[in-house]
Amino acid sequence: MALEVLKVGVVSCSGEAIPGGTVSRIACRKVLDERPGETVTICLPLFIAGGKEERDFASKYPTITVDGCEKRCAQRSTETLSGKPSKSLLVPEILKTHGIDPPTSLRNLRPEEKAATQVVAEEIARAVDEILEG
Amino acid sequence: MSGKANKVVVLPCSGIGKVYGAIARETTYELMERVRPGVVVTTCLPLLVIEDPDAKQLVTDNPVITIDGCPKSCAQKSVEAQGVKPARTYQAIGFYKAHKELKPAGIAELDENGRKLAALAADELAQVVDQLAGGGQE
Protein backbone atom coordinates (compact mmCIF):
# COMPACT_ATOMS: atom_id res chain seq x y z
CA MET A 1 0.00 0.00 0.00
CA ALA A 2 1.35 3.39 -0.95
CA LEU A 3 1.80 5.88 1.84
CA GLU A 4 -0.60 8.78 1.69
CA VAL A 5 1.12 12.11 1.10
CA LEU A 6 -0.41 14.60 3.50
CA LYS A 7 1.64 17.71 2.85
CA VAL A 8 4.13 18.91 0.30
CA GLY A 9 7.20 20.85 1.38
CA VAL A 10 8.01 24.03 -0.52
CA VAL A 11 11.52 25.44 -0.20
CA SER A 12 12.16 28.89 -1.66
CA CYS A 13 15.61 30.20 -2.45
CA SER A 14 14.39 33.52 -0.93
CA GLY A 15 17.40 35.24 -2.48
CA GLU A 16 17.45 38.74 -1.09
CA ALA A 17 19.91 40.09 -3.63
CA ILE A 18 18.19 39.09 -6.87
CA PRO A 19 14.75 39.85 -8.32
CA GLY A 20 14.28 36.14 -9.04
CA GLY A 21 14.55 35.50 -5.32
CA THR A 22 11.81 38.00 -4.65
CA VAL A 23 9.59 36.33 -7.23
CA SER A 24 10.32 32.94 -5.71
CA ARG A 25 9.60 34.17 -2.20
CA ILE A 26 6.30 35.85 -3.07
CA ALA A 27 5.13 32.97 -5.26
CA CYS A 28 5.92 30.38 -2.60
CA ARG A 29 4.19 32.46 0.07
CA LYS A 30 1.13 32.73 -2.17
CA VAL A 31 0.92 28.96 -2.57
CA LEU A 32 1.45 28.39 1.14
CA ASP A 33 -1.35 30.85 1.94
CA GLU A 34 -3.73 29.38 -0.63
CA ARG A 35 -3.01 25.72 0.19
CA PRO A 36 -2.48 25.80 3.97
CA GLY A 37 -3.61 22.23 4.54
CA GLU A 38 -1.47 20.77 1.80
CA THR A 39 1.79 22.67 1.95
CA VAL A 40 4.47 23.45 4.48
CA THR A 41 7.74 25.35 4.24
CA ILE A 42 11.06 25.72 5.93
CA CYS A 43 13.51 28.61 5.88
CA LEU A 44 16.38 27.40 3.73
CA PRO A 45 19.18 28.52 6.09
CA LEU A 46 17.68 26.31 8.79
CA PHE A 47 19.31 23.37 7.05
CA ILE A 48 22.52 24.78 8.54
CA ALA A 49 21.28 26.79 11.49
CA GLY A 50 18.74 24.26 12.68
CA GLY A 51 18.98 20.77 14.05
CA LYS A 52 18.10 17.23 13.00
CA GLU A 53 14.41 18.01 12.83
CA GLU A 54 14.99 20.72 10.24
CA ARG A 55 17.43 18.61 8.24
CA ASP A 56 14.88 15.78 8.11
CA PHE A 57 12.46 18.08 6.25
CA ALA A 58 12.88 16.53 2.79
CA SER A 59 12.60 13.02 4.15
CA LYS A 60 9.36 13.89 5.98
CA TYR A 61 7.75 15.74 3.08
CA PRO A 62 7.99 15.36 -0.67
CA THR A 63 9.65 18.64 -1.49
CA ILE A 64 9.52 21.22 -4.26
CA THR A 65 12.46 23.60 -4.48
CA VAL A 66 11.98 26.97 -6.15
CA ASP A 67 15.12 28.80 -7.21
CA GLY A 68 15.52 32.37 -8.43
CA CYS A 69 18.73 31.89 -10.37
CA GLU A 70 20.97 29.29 -11.94
CA LYS A 71 22.99 28.87 -8.76
CA ARG A 72 20.06 26.80 -7.51
CA CYS A 73 20.75 27.29 -3.80
CA ALA A 74 17.43 25.77 -2.74
CA GLN A 75 17.84 22.63 -4.83
CA ARG A 76 21.50 22.14 -3.94
CA SER A 77 21.04 22.83 -0.23
CA THR A 78 18.07 20.52 -0.01
CA GLU A 79 19.88 17.73 -1.86
CA THR A 80 23.02 18.12 0.21
CA LEU A 81 21.62 18.78 3.64
CA SER A 82 18.15 17.25 3.73
CA GLY A 83 17.11 14.93 0.90
CA LYS A 84 16.38 14.73 -2.79
CA PRO A 85 13.58 17.10 -3.85
CA SER A 86 10.61 15.63 -5.69
CA LYS A 87 10.61 18.57 -8.08
CA SER A 88 12.98 21.46 -8.69
CA LEU A 89 11.65 24.63 -10.30
CA LEU A 90 13.67 27.53 -11.66
CA VAL A 91 12.05 30.95 -11.91
CA PRO A 92 13.91 32.13 -15.06
CA GLU A 93 12.93 28.93 -16.88
CA ILE A 94 9.27 29.30 -15.91
CA LEU A 95 9.16 32.92 -17.03
CA LYS A 96 10.90 32.11 -20.30
CA THR A 97 8.40 29.35 -21.00
CA HIS A 98 5.55 31.80 -20.50
CA GLY A 99 7.22 34.62 -22.45
CA ILE A 100 7.40 36.90 -19.42
CA ASP A 101 10.28 39.33 -18.95
CA PRO A 102 12.19 38.74 -15.72
CA PRO A 103 11.46 41.40 -13.08
CA THR A 104 14.20 43.85 -12.24
CA SER A 105 12.89 45.09 -8.87
CA LEU A 106 14.15 43.65 -5.62
CA ARG A 107 11.05 44.83 -3.78
CA ASN A 108 7.87 46.72 -4.52
CA LEU A 109 7.32 44.78 -7.71
CA ARG A 110 5.63 46.80 -10.41
CA PRO A 111 2.16 45.63 -11.54
CA GLU A 112 3.56 44.03 -14.70
CA GLU A 113 6.16 42.25 -12.58
CA LYS A 114 3.50 40.83 -10.30
CA ALA A 115 2.33 38.75 -13.26
CA ALA A 116 5.60 36.87 -12.93
CA THR A 117 4.84 35.89 -9.33
CA GLN A 118 1.38 34.68 -10.38
CA VAL A 119 2.77 32.47 -13.13
CA VAL A 120 5.41 30.99 -10.84
CA ALA A 121 2.80 30.41 -8.11
CA GLU A 122 0.64 28.55 -10.61
CA GLU A 123 3.58 26.33 -11.57
CA ILE A 124 4.27 25.57 -7.93
CA ALA A 125 0.60 24.78 -7.33
CA ARG A 126 0.62 22.49 -10.36
CA ALA A 127 3.66 20.68 -8.98
CA VAL A 128 1.90 20.34 -5.61
CA ASP A 129 -1.10 18.78 -7.33
CA GLU A 130 1.09 16.35 -9.25
CA ILE A 131 2.76 15.16 -6.06
CA LEU A 132 -0.50 14.87 -4.13
CA GLU A 133 -2.13 12.96 -6.95
CA GLY A 134 0.83 10.61 -7.02
CA MET B 1 38.43 41.47 9.08
CA SER B 2 40.56 44.46 10.08
CA GLY B 3 41.50 47.90 8.81
CA LYS B 4 39.41 50.49 7.06
CA ALA B 5 36.25 49.20 5.48
CA ASN B 6 34.23 50.84 2.74
CA LYS B 7 31.37 48.46 2.40
CA VAL B 8 29.15 47.05 5.10
CA VAL B 9 27.33 43.80 4.41
CA VAL B 10 23.84 43.57 5.85
CA LEU B 11 22.36 40.09 5.82
CA PRO B 12 18.69 39.68 6.66
CA CYS B 13 16.78 36.57 7.57
CA SER B 14 15.66 34.57 4.54
CA GLY B 15 12.40 33.42 6.06
CA ILE B 16 9.02 33.46 4.38
CA GLY B 17 7.10 32.31 7.41
CA LYS B 18 7.10 35.27 9.78
CA VAL B 19 6.51 38.99 9.60
CA TYR B 20 9.82 39.77 11.29
CA GLY B 21 11.68 38.07 8.46
CA ALA B 22 10.00 40.52 6.14
CA ILE B 23 10.94 43.39 8.47
CA ALA B 24 14.57 42.24 8.40
CA ARG B 25 14.57 42.17 4.61
CA GLU B 26 12.82 45.53 4.22
CA THR B 27 15.22 47.17 6.68
CA THR B 28 18.12 45.87 4.58
CA TYR B 29 16.60 47.26 1.38
CA GLU B 30 16.00 50.61 3.10
CA LEU B 31 19.65 50.75 4.09
CA MET B 32 20.83 49.76 0.60
CA GLU B 33 18.57 51.95 -1.44
CA ARG B 34 17.72 55.00 0.68
CA VAL B 35 19.82 55.39 3.80
CA ARG B 36 23.33 54.32 2.79
CA PRO B 37 23.36 53.47 -0.93
CA GLY B 38 26.79 52.51 -2.17
CA VAL B 39 27.92 51.58 1.32
CA VAL B 40 25.49 48.89 2.39
CA VAL B 41 25.46 45.77 0.26
CA THR B 42 23.85 42.40 0.72
CA THR B 43 23.97 38.95 -0.71
CA CYS B 44 21.57 36.05 -0.74
CA LEU B 45 21.82 34.24 2.55
CA PRO B 46 21.26 30.86 0.82
CA LEU B 47 24.50 31.46 -1.10
CA LEU B 48 26.30 31.02 2.20
CA VAL B 49 24.43 27.78 2.73
CA ILE B 50 25.93 26.39 -0.50
CA GLU B 51 29.30 27.98 0.34
CA ASP B 52 29.40 30.13 -2.77
CA PRO B 53 32.97 31.49 -3.00
CA ASP B 54 31.94 35.06 -3.91
CA ALA B 55 29.44 35.28 -1.07
CA LYS B 56 31.97 33.84 1.35
CA GLN B 57 34.57 36.37 0.20
CA LEU B 58 32.13 39.21 0.69
CA VAL B 59 31.44 38.38 4.32
CA THR B 60 35.09 37.64 4.99
CA ASP B 61 36.37 40.94 3.58
CA ASN B 62 33.78 43.32 5.02
CA PRO B 63 32.07 43.98 8.34
CA VAL B 64 28.74 42.17 8.56
CA ILE B 65 25.49 43.12 10.25
CA THR B 66 22.92 40.35 10.56
CA ILE B 67 19.22 41.00 11.09
CA ASP B 68 17.27 37.90 12.07
CA GLY B 69 13.55 37.32 12.04
CA CYS B 70 13.31 34.72 14.78
CA PRO B 71 15.37 33.30 17.63
CA LYS B 72 16.76 30.55 15.40
CA SER B 73 19.08 33.26 14.11
CA CYS B 74 19.78 31.74 10.69
CA ALA B 75 21.51 34.84 9.36
CA GLN B 76 23.90 35.05 12.28
CA LYS B 77 24.60 31.31 12.29
CA SER B 78 25.10 31.16 8.53
CA VAL B 79 27.79 33.83 8.79
CA GLU B 80 29.40 32.15 11.77
CA ALA B 81 29.43 28.87 9.83
CA GLN B 82 31.84 30.58 7.43
CA GLY B 83 34.20 31.26 10.34
CA VAL B 84 33.21 34.93 10.41
CA LYS B 85 31.95 36.79 13.48
CA PRO B 86 29.30 39.36 12.58
CA ALA B 87 30.18 42.88 13.69
CA ARG B 88 26.62 43.41 14.93
CA THR B 89 23.64 41.11 15.30
CA TYR B 90 20.03 42.19 15.58
CA GLN B 91 16.62 40.57 16.02
CA ALA B 92 13.98 42.36 13.98
CA ILE B 93 11.47 42.02 16.80
CA GLY B 94 13.70 44.39 18.74
CA PHE B 95 12.82 47.14 16.25
CA TYR B 96 9.14 46.60 17.07
CA LYS B 97 9.79 46.57 20.81
CA ALA B 98 11.37 50.00 20.40
CA HIS B 99 8.40 51.29 18.39
CA LYS B 100 5.34 49.52 19.70
CA GLU B 101 3.02 51.96 17.95
CA LEU B 102 4.03 50.26 14.67
CA LYS B 103 2.79 46.68 14.86
CA PRO B 104 3.69 45.17 11.49
CA ALA B 105 1.69 42.70 9.42
CA GLY B 106 2.22 40.91 6.13
CA ILE B 107 4.93 38.56 4.93
CA ALA B 108 5.03 38.63 1.15
CA GLU B 109 4.24 42.32 1.31
CA LEU B 110 4.47 44.38 4.47
CA ASP B 111 1.67 46.70 5.49
CA GLU B 112 2.18 50.42 6.07
CA ASN B 113 3.21 49.93 9.71
CA GLY B 114 5.77 47.37 8.61
CA ARG B 115 7.25 49.66 5.99
CA LYS B 116 7.41 52.55 8.48
CA LEU B 117 9.03 50.33 11.09
CA ALA B 118 11.67 49.12 8.62
CA ALA B 119 12.41 52.68 7.53
CA LEU B 120 12.83 53.76 11.16
CA ALA B 121 15.06 50.80 11.90
CA ALA B 122 17.23 51.59 8.90
CA ASP B 123 17.54 55.22 10.01
CA GLU B 124 18.59 54.04 13.45
CA LEU B 125 21.16 51.61 12.04
CA ALA B 126 22.78 54.31 9.90
CA GLN B 127 25.13 55.35 12.68
CA VAL B 128 26.30 51.77 13.16
CA VAL B 129 26.85 51.42 9.43
CA ASP B 130 28.88 54.64 9.34
CA GLN B 131 31.02 53.47 12.21
CA LEU B 132 31.73 50.13 10.59
CA ALA B 133 32.25 51.61 7.12
CA GLY B 134 34.84 53.93 8.60
CA GLY B 135 36.73 51.00 10.00
CA GLY B 136 35.37 51.52 13.48
CA GLN B 137 35.09 48.99 16.25
CA GLU B 138 33.72 45.62 15.20
Chai-1 contact restraints between the chains, C-beta under 6 A:
chainA,res_idxA,chainB,res_idxB,connection_type,confidence,min_distance_angstrom,max_distance_angstrom,comment,restraint_id
A,S12,B,I16,contact,1.0,0.0,6.0,A-B,restraint_1
A,C13,B,P46,contact,1.0,0.0,6.0,A-B,restraint_2
A,S14,B,S14,contact,1.0,0.0,6.0,A-B,restraint_3
A,G15,B,C44,contact,1.0,0.0,6.0,A-B,restraint_4
A,E16,B,P12,contact,1.0,0.0,6.0,A-B,restraint_5
A,E16,B,R25,contact,1.0,0.0,6.0,A-B,restraint_6
A,E16,B,T42,contact,1.0,0.0,6.0,A-B,restraint_7
A,E16,B,C44,contact,1.0,0.0,6.0,A-B,restraint_8
A,A17,B,T42,contact,1.0,0.0,6.0,A-B,restraint_9
A,A17,B,T43,contact,1.0,0.0,6.0,A-B,restraint_10
A,A17,B,C44,contact,1.0,0.0,6.0,A-B,restraint_11
A,G21,B,C44,contact,1.0,0.0,6.0,A-B,restraint_12
A,R25,B,I16,contact,1.0,0.0,6.0,A-B,restraint_13
A,I26,B,A108,contact,1.0,0.0,6.0,A-B,restraint_14
A,C28,B,I16,contact,1.0,0.0,6.0,A-B,restraint_15
A,R29,B,I16,contact,1.0,0.0,6.0,A-B,restraint_16
A,R29,B,I107,contact,1.0,0.0,6.0,A-B,restraint_17
A,R29,B,A108,contact,1.0,0.0,6.0,A-B,restraint_18
A,C43,B,S14,contact,1.0,0.0,6.0,A-B,restraint_19
A,C43,B,G15,contact,1.0,0.0,6.0,A-B,restraint_20
A,C43,B,C74,contact,1.0,0.0,6.0,A-B,restraint_21
A,L44,B,S14,contact,1.0,0.0,6.0,A-B,restraint_22
A,L44,B,P46,contact,1.0,0.0,6.0,A-B,restraint_23
A,P45,B,S14,contact,1.0,0.0,6.0,A-B,restraint_24
A,P45,B,L45,contact,1.0,0.0,6.0,A-B,restraint_25
A,P45,B,V49,contact,1.0,0.0,6.0,A-B,restraint_26
A,P45,B,C74,contact,1.0,0.0,6.0,A-B,restraint_27
A,P45,B,S78,contact,1.0,0.0,6.0,A-B,restraint_28
A,L46,B,C74,contact,1.0,0.0,6.0,A-B,restraint_29
A,I48,B,V49,contact,1.0,0.0,6.0,A-B,restraint_30
A,I48,B,S78,contact,1.0,0.0,6.0,A-B,restraint_31
A,I48,B,A81,contact,1.0,0.0,6.0,A-B,restraint_32
A,A49,B,K72,contact,1.0,0.0,6.0,A-B,restraint_33
A,A49,B,C74,contact,1.0,0.0,6.0,A-B,restraint_34
A,A49,B,K77,contact,1.0,0.0,6.0,A-B,restraint_35
A,C73,B,P46,contact,1.0,0.0,6.0,A-B,restraint_36
A,C73,B,L47,contact,1.0,0.0,6.0,A-B,restraint_37
A,C73,B,I50,contact,1.0,0.0,6.0,A-B,restraint_38
A,R76,B,I50,contact,1.0,0.0,6.0,A-B,restraint_39
A,S77,B,V49,contact,1.0,0.0,6.0,A-B,restraint_40
A,S77,B,I50,contact,1.0,0.0,6.0,A-B,restraint_41
A,R107,B,Y29,contact,1.0,0.0,6.0,A-B,restraint_42
